[in-house]
Amino acid sequence: MNPAPTEAAATAAANPLTELLVQPPRERLRVLVIDDDPKLHELLEAKLEPHGCDLDHALNGQAGIAQARVRAPHIVILDLLMEGLDGFEVATLLRNDPRTADVPIIVFTAKSMGLDDRARLRGKIEACVEKSRTTGSGILPVIKDVLRRRAEEVRRAGS
């Protein structure tokens, strides 16, 4: 059952992150975490849920692609170093799929990023954060910035 318009407005007002979306949803901000470290999933859940985020979880690239296609997220947090499909491949597949092509991707990785790595990701991601330089809560300002920039791009394109 969909909430009444007044309930939807109250939900958006209570969640400053959803206000940054181009079209604020009637539900909380949906974040898909694709990372092979279960402890990171727990950490991000603890840090982001109180800020109005609902997290979906995938422990490998293939599961992340499938999850994104079934329940499109508002934003993806992606690790690069995973068995099977790595984050580079996942970012490419998400960008090439019309169902997920516009979903912002934030890389959150332990990998030290070289020039070749950055070149492989150019045009596919909105931000890259090294895990060693931040905590789970440190990704919140990055999410806000990515959503703010995306909303501004859409506004400019519509003008």
N, C-alpha and C positions, 0 to 999 in steps of 0.2 A: 504494500500500500504506500503510495507516495504521500509525503507530508503536505499539508496545506501550504499555500504560498507564504503565509505569515510564519509558519514553523520553519520553512526553508530560509527565510530572511533571518530569523533568529539564530539558526544554525550557522549561517555564514557570518553573522555579526559576532558570534561567540568564537569563531575560528579565523584569526587574521590571515592564516596561510591560504584558506580558500578564497579570501577576498582578492588575492593576487592572481588567481587563475583568470584566464581570458573570459570564460563563462563559468562563474562559480557554480559548483555542483550543489545538489540538495543534500549531499552526504559529506562526510569528512574527507580530507585530502587523502587519496589512495596512493601509497608509495609501494613500489615493488622493489624488494631487496634481492639482488642476485649475487650470492657470495657463498663459497663453500665452507665458511666458518660459522657453525651454529652459535657460538658465543657472540659474534658480531651481530647476528640477528637479534639476540636477546638484548644486547646493549642498545642498538638502534631503537628497538621497540620501547625500551624503558625511557629513552631520551626523547623520542618523537611523539609517542602516543599522548602524553600530557599537552602537547601543542596542537592537537586536533588532527593527528595523522592516524590512518588505519594502514597497517603494514601487511602486505602479502609477501610470502617468502618462497624463494627457490634456492636450492643448494648447489645447483649447477646451471650451466648455460642453456642446455636443452630444456630443462624444466622452466627456466625463466622465460624463454621464447614462448613455450606453450602457455604459461600463466598469463603473459601479456596479451596473447591472442584471445584467451577466454574472457579475461576481465581486465580491460584496458586500464592501466594505471594513469595517474596524473603526472607522475614522475618516476624515474627508475634510478636506483642507486646500484651501481655495477662494479664488481671486482674484475680485474683483468686476469689474475693468475688463478685459473681453475682447470681441473682435468676435463678432458673432452673439449667441448666448445669453450674457448677462452673468451675473455671479455671483448677483445678486438673483434672476433667473429660475431659475438652477440650484438655488439653495437652496429655492425654492418647489416646484419639480418633485421634488426629492429628498424633501422632507417630505410631499408628496401621494402618493407612490408607496409602497404597503405594503411593497415589498421593501427600501426604503431609509429609511423614515420614522423609524426609531429610530437611524440612524447619526449619531453626533455630527459636527457641522460646525464647523470653525474657519476663520473668514475671515482670510486673510493678504493684505493689500492695500496698495497705495501710495496709495489714495484717502484723502483727508482726510474723515473721517466726520462729517457734519452730523446734526442732529436728524432730518431727513426720512429720511436713509439708515438711521439706527438704528431708526426706526419701521418701515421696510420689512422689516428683518431680525428684529424682535422675535418671539420664539417659534420662529424657524427655525434659529438658530445657538446654539452653546454659548459661543463666545468670538470676539473680534475683535482682531487684532493688526496694527498698522500696520508695514509693512516697514521704514520709516525708523527705527523705534524699537527694532529688534532685528535680530539676525543669524539665520542658519539654525538655529544651535544654540540660540538664545533661544526657539525655539518648543517645544523639548522640555519645559520646565517647564509650558507651557500645555497640551500634550498630556496630561501626567501629571495635572494639575489637572482637566481635563475628564473623563478616565477615572475619576478618584477620585470626583468629584461624581456622575457617572452611576451608578457602582456603589452609592454611598450612597443615591441616589434609589430605585434598584431594591430595596435592602435595606429601606428605610422602607416602600415600597409593599407589600412582602411580609409585613410585620409585622402 
